[in-house]
Amino acid sequence: MPPTSGGGRGSGGANDDGAAATAKHDVLAQLASGATELSVCRKRSTANDLRALADALKTNSSLKKLAICYNGLGVDSARALADALNINTSLIKLDLTYTGLGDDSVRALADALKTN
């Protein structure tokens, strides 16, 4: 996804919604095109964005490295990601730096990664 610049959350109104939809589409397109590395760090991804990413990971077999750092990853998003990682066997590196995950979420993700 292209880097974001300037302004805080919600500073652009409707334009932010369009930019967010484009960024989400770009991420999913990269996965579909066979990307081996993907970063959504500092993209202010929503829970819906992260669930869509998790759903895409279920059928992806090319991605090796995924960075989700500096995004608030809630319990539901972490569960969706863990479910996807139980299915996906290609991912070998997952960067969750500064996602605010609790111990239970981290354990669930670690258990899911054991299959990769």
N, C-alpha and C positions, 0 to 999 in steps of 0.2 A: 504494500500500500504506500502511496506517496506520503511524505512526512506532512504533519499538520503544522500550521504556523499561526502565531498571533492569537490574541483573544482568549478568553476563558470559555468554559463550557457554556454552550448556548448563546454565544456572542453574535452569531450570524443569523439567527432565526431560521426561516425556511431554507436558506442556503445551506445551513449546517445539516439539515435533514437530507438534502440532495447529495451533499458531499459524503455523508455517512453511508448512504445507500450505494454510492459509487465505490467507496472504499471497500465495503462488504462484498460487492460484486467482484472487485479486483482480487480480493483474497480468495474467494471461491473459484475464480477463473484460474488463478495461479495453481491451486490444488488440482483442478481438472486438467491442467496442461502438463502435469507431471513434474512440478517443482519438487526439488529435494530438500530445500530449506525455505522456511517462511517465518517472518517476524511480524507480529502485530503489537510490538512493544510501543507503549505510549500513544496508542491510537484511541484511547477513551472508548474502548469497545463496550457495548452494552451486553446485558445478559443474553438477549436474543442473538446478538452477533456471535457470542461465544458458543451458544447452543448450535447455531448454524454451522460454525466451524467444527464442532464436535460431531455433528451429523455427517459432515463431509468426510471427516477422518475415518468413519466406519467403512467406507468403500474405497479409500485411498490406499494405494500400495507403493507410492513413490516417495512420499515425504519421510525424510530421515531426521531432520532437525526442526523443532518448532519453538519459537520464543513468544511467550505471552506476557512478558515482564511489564511491570508498571501499569497494570490494568487491575481494577478491583474485580477479583474473581470470587463471586459469592458461592454459597454452598450448592445451589442448584446448578450453576455453571460447572463447578468442580465435579459434581455427580455425573453430569452429561459428558464431561471430558473423560472421566474414569470409565464410564460405560463404553465410550468410543475406543478407549485404549485397550479394553478387554477384547475388542474385535480386531483392531488394527495391529498388525505385527511388524510394520516397517519402521516405525518411529524409534530412534535410538537415543535421541537427546531432547529433553523438554526443559526449557528455562521458565521457571515460575517466580523469578526474583521480584520481590515487592508486589505480590498479588494479594496480600492480606489473608492468605489461607489459614484456617485453623488446623489444629493437629489431626482431627478426624478426616478432613478433606485431603490433607497431605498423605495420610496413611492409605486412604482409598486410591489415590493416584499412584502411590508407590506400589501397592499391590497390583494394580492394573498394568503397570510398566514391567512387572516381572515376566509377562508373557512376550515382551518384545525383545 
